[in-house]
Amino acid sequence: MVAEHLMISFLRTRMIVPLVIAAIGITAVPVHSSANPSIPGSTSGIDGPIWIPNYGTGSVFAIDAATMAVQTEIPHVGDHSMVIKEVPDHSRLFVGNFGPFNWNVSVIDVATQTVIKRIPTIGPAYAVIQMSHDGRYVFVPTGLSVVSVIDTQTLDVVRTLPVLLPPGPSHMELSADDSTMYVFSPATATAYDAHTGAVLAPPIVLNGFMPGWGAISADGDLLYAVNFWSGITIVDTRSWSVVRTILLPVDGGPISATLTPDGSTLWVCDYMGKEMYVLNARTGEILRRIPTPDRNPVYVGFSSDGATAYVTLVSEGVPLPYWTPLTGQYTTSFEAYWAKLLQLDTFLVAYDTEQATPGREMTVKGAFVAGVYPG
């Protein structure tokens, strides 16, 4: 699967048209949940802007959340900048750059809005970067099957942890005490010691394929794995077992899942289905389906009070064939990698979470993914 992670588009890797859908079993989920505070590194402060990378241009935007107007654009941040984190004192931003020509994490000084360092990584910073709860470290899974751990104060890589069971990380989450990293690879998840890289729990089957951006409850007891083919799997980290699989339409393609700040609901972006699902985080019950016609939803971030959902959407691209070495098959995908060349539109839309209705929005050329949000 490493071969697919080295494909030149992250959406190529995630948007493969399925040929085989696995049989999926459903069991009961424990009835417990806790408030889920803002995701570490994903808040810019009460009066802060929305910081979001433009994958299509390699720049980072600061957007006024009240007006959805662009305050500034920081150019030349990296080669296909994908995801971003901010330290708790709001002084620095860390931006994962997918490549393929330069593999690194860019560090932006917020005060001067300039790139102050590019930290090389072993392989492209793939689909996600995670920040420890105290803001001291950034964990960067890469396309060459390692996790680089960056000290946010010294800006050095302090640990390089191999991901071998199985290879090819596509998403990861950290336990509440930052001692364990849960690494998602195609079809499975494995628990590793976040300090030594030792395997703490063997690979567990996720009842689907190609995990997208997932989530973890604030207490670290529940993991939410996104299966692009096609649903959400809930894992109990204490028993290390799948406790529920929520099936979505087989022709859909969920790509991300984000918990609301209170941890009560999970918002799922169905990229191929052009809609969002709102799930009860305890039971997995589908509470709402929110259509996004003519737009593909990618990721949801929330205001600190949970009243506003900031949804990233992209315009439909051109499906082009490409060769998948692992399966030896031709497949098609959305060409986000060429978003600027194709003059594709990307949108950031503020949704009222209670009414599930869109409000203010902004549009630029390129492709937005996940950002840092006011709170």
C-alpha positions as CSV (number, residue, x, y, z in Angstrom):
1,M,0.0,0.0,0.0
2,V,3.0,2.3,0.3
3,A,3.0,2.5,-3.5
4,E,-0.4,4.1,-3.4
5,H,0.7,6.6,-0.7
6,L,3.4,7.8,-3.1
7,M,0.9,8.6,-5.8
8,I,1.0,12.3,-6.6
9,S,-2.5,13.0,-5.3
10,F,-3.8,12.4,-1.8
11,L,-7.3,12.2,-3.3
12,R,-6.2,9.7,-5.8
13,T,-5.1,7.5,-2.9
14,R,-8.4,8.0,-1.1
15,M,-10.8,8.1,-4.1
16,I,-10.3,4.7,-5.7
17,V,-13.4,3.3,-7.2
18,P,-14.1,0.1,-5.3
19,L,-14.2,-3.2,-7.1
20,V,-14.8,-5.4,-4.1
21,I,-16.8,-4.4,-0.9
22,A,-16.0,-6.5,2.1
23,A,-18.7,-8.2,4.2
24,I,-19.2,-5.9,7.2
25,G,-20.5,-7.0,10.6
26,I,-22.4,-4.8,13.1
27,T,-22.3,-5.1,16.9
28,A,-23.4,-3.0,19.8
29,V,-21.5,0.1,21.0
30,P,-21.0,0.9,24.7
31,V,-23.3,3.7,25.9
32,H,-20.7,6.1,27.1
33,S,-19.3,9.4,25.8
34,S,-17.5,12.4,27.2
35,A,-17.2,16.0,26.1
36,N,-14.6,16.4,23.4
37,P,-12.7,19.7,23.5
38,S,-11.2,21.2,20.5
39,I,-8.8,19.0,18.6
40,P,-5.2,19.8,19.8
41,G,-3.6,22.3,17.5
42,S,-6.8,23.2,15.7
43,T,-7.9,26.4,17.4
44,S,-6.6,29.9,16.6
45,G,-8.1,31.7,19.7
46,I,-11.4,33.4,20.4
47,D,-10.6,36.3,17.9
48,G,-8.4,34.2,15.7
49,P,-8.9,33.6,12.0
50,I,-9.5,30.4,10.1
51,W,-6.1,29.2,8.9
52,I,-6.4,26.9,6.0
53,P,-3.8,25.6,3.4
54,N,-4.6,25.7,-0.3
55,Y,-3.5,22.3,-1.6
56,G,-3.8,23.5,-5.1
57,T,-1.4,26.5,-4.7
58,G,0.8,25.6,-1.8
59,S,-0.2,28.7,0.1
60,V,-2.0,29.3,3.5
61,F,-5.0,31.6,3.9
62,A,-6.1,33.6,7.0
63,I,-9.8,34.0,6.7
64,D,-12.1,36.2,8.9
65,A,-14.7,33.8,10.3
66,A,-17.3,36.6,10.7
67,T,-17.2,37.8,7.1
68,M,-15.5,34.8,5.3
69,A,-13.2,37.4,3.7
70,V,-9.5,36.6,3.1
71,Q,-7.4,38.6,5.5
72,T,-4.1,37.5,4.0
73,E,-2.5,34.8,1.9
74,I,1.0,33.5,2.7
75,P,2.5,32.2,-0.6
76,H,5.1,29.6,-1.2
77,V,4.5,27.7,2.0
78,G,5.2,24.3,0.6
79,D,4.7,21.8,-2.2
80,H,1.0,20.9,-2.0
81,S,0.2,22.0,1.5
82,M,-2.5,19.8,3.0
83,V,-3.1,20.1,6.8
84,I,-2.1,22.6,9.5
85,K,-1.8,22.8,13.3
86,E,-1.3,25.8,15.7
87,V,0.6,25.7,19.0
88,P,-1.5,26.7,22.1
89,D,0.0,30.2,22.4
90,H,-0.9,30.8,18.8
91,S,2.7,31.8,17.9
92,R,3.4,29.2,15.3
93,L,1.7,27.1,12.6
94,F,2.9,23.8,11.3
95,V,1.9,22.8,7.8
96,G,2.2,19.4,6.3
97,N,3.3,19.5,2.7
98,F,2.5,16.4,0.6
99,G,5.1,16.9,-2.2
100,P,6.1,15.1,-4.3
101,F,9.1,17.3,-5.1
102,N,9.8,18.5,-1.5
103,W,9.0,16.5,1.6
104,N,8.8,18.7,4.7
105,V,6.7,20.5,7.3
106,S,6.7,24.3,7.1
107,V,6.7,26.4,10.2
108,I,5.0,29.8,10.0
109,D,5.6,32.6,12.5
110,V,2.1,33.9,13.1
111,A,3.2,37.5,14.1
112,T,5.2,38.0,10.9
113,Q,3.2,35.6,8.7
114,T,6.3,34.2,7.2
115,V,7.8,30.7,6.8
116,I,10.7,30.5,9.3
117,K,11.7,26.9,8.7
118,R,11.1,23.9,6.6
119,I,11.7,20.6,8.5
120,P,12.5,17.7,6.2
121,T,10.5,14.5,6.6
122,I,11.3,10.9,5.5
123,G,8.7,10.8,2.8
124,P,5.8,13.1,2.1
125,A,3.7,14.3,5.0
126,Y,0.7,12.3,4.1
127,A,-2.9,12.9,5.0
128,V,-2.7,14.1,8.6
129,I,-0.5,15.7,11.2
130,Q,-1.4,15.5,14.9
131,M,-0.3,17.7,17.8
132,S,0.2,16.4,21.4
133,H,-2.3,17.8,23.9
134,D,0.3,20.0,25.5
135,G,1.3,21.4,22.1
136,R,4.9,20.3,22.6
137,Y,5.1,17.8,19.7
138,V,3.8,17.3,16.2
139,F,3.4,13.8,14.9
140,V,3.7,13.5,11.1
141,P,2.9,10.2,9.4
142,T,4.6,10.0,6.0
143,G,4.2,8.1,2.7
144,L,7.4,6.1,3.4
145,S,5.8,4.4,6.4
146,V,7.3,6.4,9.3
147,V,6.0,8.9,11.9
148,S,8.3,11.9,12.4
149,V,7.9,13.6,15.8
150,I,8.8,17.3,15.8
151,D,9.5,19.4,18.9
152,T,7.5,22.5,18.4
153,Q,9.9,24.6,20.5
154,T,13.3,23.5,19.0
155,L,11.8,22.7,15.6
156,D,13.9,19.5,15.4
157,V,12.8,16.0,14.6
158,V,13.3,14.2,17.9
159,R,12.0,10.8,17.0
160,T,11.4,8.8,13.8
161,L,9.1,5.8,14.4
162,P,8.7,3.1,11.8
163,V,5.1,2.0,11.0
164,L,5.4,-1.7,10.0
165,L,2.2,-3.5,11.0
166,P,0.9,-2.8,8.4
167,P,2.9,-0.2,6.4
168,G,1.5,2.9,4.8
169,P,-0.1,5.2,7.5
170,S,-3.1,7.1,6.2
171,H,-4.4,8.6,9.5
172,M,-3.4,8.6,13.1
173,E,-4.8,9.7,16.5
174,L,-3.2,10.1,19.9
175,S,-4.4,8.8,23.2
176,A,-5.6,11.4,25.8
177,D,-2.2,11.1,27.6
178,D,-0.2,11.1,24.4
179,S,1.4,7.8,25.2
180,T,-0.2,5.8,22.4
181,M,-0.6,6.5,18.7
182,Y,-3.3,4.7,16.8
183,V,-2.2,4.4,13.2
184,F,-4.7,3.7,10.5
185,S,-3.6,1.9,7.3
186,P,-5.8,0.5,4.6
187,A,-8.3,-1.8,6.2
188,T,-6.6,-1.9,9.7
189,A,-5.5,0.1,12.7
190,T,-2.6,-0.6,15.0
191,A,-1.6,0.8,18.4
192,Y,2.0,1.9,18.9
193,D,4.0,3.4,21.8
194,A,4.3,7.1,21.0
195,H,7.8,7.2,22.5
196,T,9.5,4.0,21.4
197,G,7.4,2.9,18.4
198,A,6.8,-0.5,20.0
199,V,3.6,-2.3,18.9
200,L,1.1,-2.2,21.8
201,A,-1.9,-3.8,20.1
202,P,-1.8,-5.8,16.9
203,P,-3.6,-4.7,13.7
204,I,-7.4,-4.8,14.0
205,V,-9.6,-5.1,10.9
206,L,-11.8,-2.0,10.4
207,N,-14.5,-3.6,8.3
208,G,-13.7,-1.4,5.3
209,F,-11.0,0.0,3.1
210,M,-8.9,3.1,2.7
211,P,-9.3,5.0,6.0
212,G,-9.9,8.8,5.7
213,W,-9.5,11.4,8.5
214,G,-10.9,9.9,11.6
215,A,-11.5,11.0,15.2
216,I,-11.0,10.0,18.8
217,S,-13.2,10.8,21.9
218,A,-11.8,13.1,24.5
219,D,-11.2,10.3,27.0
220,G,-9.5,8.3,24.3
221,D,-11.9,5.3,24.7
222,L,-13.5,5.4,21.3
223,L,-11.8,5.6,17.9
224,Y,-13.8,6.5,14.8
225,A,-12.4,5.1,11.6
226,V,-13.6,6.3,8.2
227,N,-13.8,3.6,5.6
228,F,-13.9,5.1,2.1
229,W,-15.5,1.8,1.1
230,S,-18.0,2.6,2.8
231,G,-18.9,3.6,6.3
232,I,-17.7,4.4,9.8
233,T,-16.1,1.9,12.2
234,I,-16.1,2.5,16.0
235,V,-13.3,0.9,18.0
236,D,-13.1,0.5,21.7
237,T,-9.5,1.2,22.6
238,R,-9.8,-0.5,26.0
239,S,-10.8,-3.9,24.7
240,W,-9.2,-3.2,21.3
241,S,-12.2,-4.4,19.4
242,V,-14.7,-3.1,16.8
243,V,-17.9,-2.3,18.6
244,R,-20.0,-1.0,15.7
245,T,-19.8,-0.5,12.0
246,I,-22.2,2.1,10.5
247,L,-22.9,1.3,6.8
248,L,-23.2,4.1,4.3
249,P,-24.3,3.7,0.7
250,V,-21.9,1.5,-1.2
251,D,-21.6,4.1,-4.0
252,G,-20.6,6.8,-1.5
253,G,-17.1,7.7,-0.3
254,P,-16.8,9.1,3.2
255,I,-13.4,10.9,3.5
256,S,-13.5,12.5,7.0
257,A,-15.2,12.5,10.3
258,T,-15.1,15.2,13.0
259,L,-16.6,15.2,16.4
260,T,-18.4,18.3,17.6
261,P,-16.7,20.1,20.6
262,D,-19.1,18.5,23.1
263,G,-18.4,15.0,21.6
264,S,-22.1,14.2,21.0
265,T,-22.2,14.0,17.3
266,L,-19.9,13.0,14.4
267,W,-20.0,14.9,11.2
268,V,-19.0,12.7,8.2
269,C,-18.1,14.1,4.7
270,D,-19.3,11.8,2.0
271,Y,-17.1,13.0,-0.8
272,M,-18.5,10.8,-3.6
273,G,-22.1,11.1,-2.4
274,K,-22.0,14.9,-2.2
275,E,-23.6,15.0,1.2
276,M,-22.7,15.1,4.9
277,Y,-24.0,12.7,7.6
278,V,-24.5,13.7,11.2
279,L,-24.2,10.7,13.5
280,N,-24.9,10.1,17.2
281,A,-21.4,9.5,18.5
282,R,-22.6,7.0,21.0
283,T,-25.0,4.9,19.0
284,G,-23.9,5.5,15.4
285,E,-27.5,6.4,14.5
286,I,-27.7,8.7,11.5
287,L,-29.4,11.8,12.7
288,R,-29.2,13.9,9.5
289,R,-28.2,13.8,5.9
290,I,-27.1,17.2,4.5
291,P,-26.8,17.4,0.7
292,T,-24.1,19.4,-0.9
293,P,-25.2,19.3,-4.6
294,D,-22.5,19.9,-7.2
295,R,-19.9,20.1,-4.5
296,N,-17.7,17.4,-2.9
297,P,-17.4,17.8,0.9
298,V,-14.0,17.1,2.3
299,Y,-13.7,18.2,5.9
300,V,-15.6,19.8,8.8
301,G,-14.1,22.1,11.5
302,F,-16.1,23.7,14.3
303,S,-16.2,26.9,16.3
304,S,-15.4,26.4,19.9
305,D,-19.1,26.5,20.9
306,G,-20.1,24.1,18.2
307,A,-22.7,26.5,16.8
308,T,-20.9,26.8,13.4
309,A,-19.4,24.1,11.2
310,Y,-16.8,25.3,8.7
311,V,-17.1,22.9,5.8
312,T,-14.5,22.5,3.0
313,L,-15.9,21.6,-0.4
314,V,-14.4,21.3,-3.8
315,S,-15.9,21.5,-7.2
316,E,-16.2,18.4,-9.3
317,G,-12.9,17.6,-11.0
318,V,-12.0,15.6,-14.1
319,P,-11.9,11.8,-13.5
320,L,-8.8,10.5,-15.1
321,P,-7.5,6.9,-15.3
322,Y,-4.3,5.9,-13.5
323,W,-2.6,2.7,-12.7
324,T,-2.6,1.2,-9.2
325,P,0.5,-1.0,-8.8
326,L,-0.7,-2.9,-5.8
327,T,-3.9,-4.2,-7.4
328,G,-2.8,-4.0,-11.1
329,Q,-6.0,-2.2,-12.0
330,Y,-7.1,1.0,-13.6
331,T,-9.1,3.3,-11.5
332,T,-10.3,6.9,-11.6
333,S,-10.2,9.8,-9.1
334,F,-10.8,13.4,-8.5
335,E,-7.8,15.4,-9.7
336,A,-7.3,17.7,-6.8
337,Y,-3.5,17.6,-7.3
338,W,-4.0,19.6,-10.5
339,A,-6.6,21.9,-9.0
340,K,-4.9,25.1,-9.9
341,L,-4.1,24.0,-13.4
342,L,-7.6,22.9,-14.0
343,Q,-9.0,26.1,-12.4
344,L,-11.1,24.2,-10.0
345,D,-13.1,26.1,-7.3
346,T,-12.7,25.3,-3.6
347,F,-15.2,26.6,-1.0
348,L,-15.3,27.2,2.7
349,V,-18.9,27.4,3.9
350,A,-20.2,28.3,7.4
351,Y,-23.1,26.0,8.4
352,D,-25.5,26.6,11.2
353,T,-25.1,23.2,13.1
354,E,-28.6,23.4,14.7
355,Q,-30.4,24.0,11.5
356,A,-27.9,22.2,9.2
357,T,-28.1,25.1,6.8
358,P,-25.3,26.9,4.8
359,G,-24.6,30.5,5.4
360,R,-21.5,32.7,4.6
361,E,-19.0,31.2,2.2
362,M,-15.9,32.1,0.2
363,T,-14.4,30.7,-3.0
364,V,-10.9,30.5,-4.4
365,K,-9.2,28.5,-7.0
366,G,-7.4,25.4,-5.7
367,A,-8.3,22.8,-3.1
368,F,-8.8,23.3,0.6
369,V,-8.5,20.5,3.1
370,A,-8.4,20.8,6.9
371,G,-7.7,24.0,8.8
372,V,-7.4,25.7,12.2
373,Y,-10.6,27.4,13.5
374,P,-11.5,30.2,15.9
375,G,-12.1,29.1,19.5
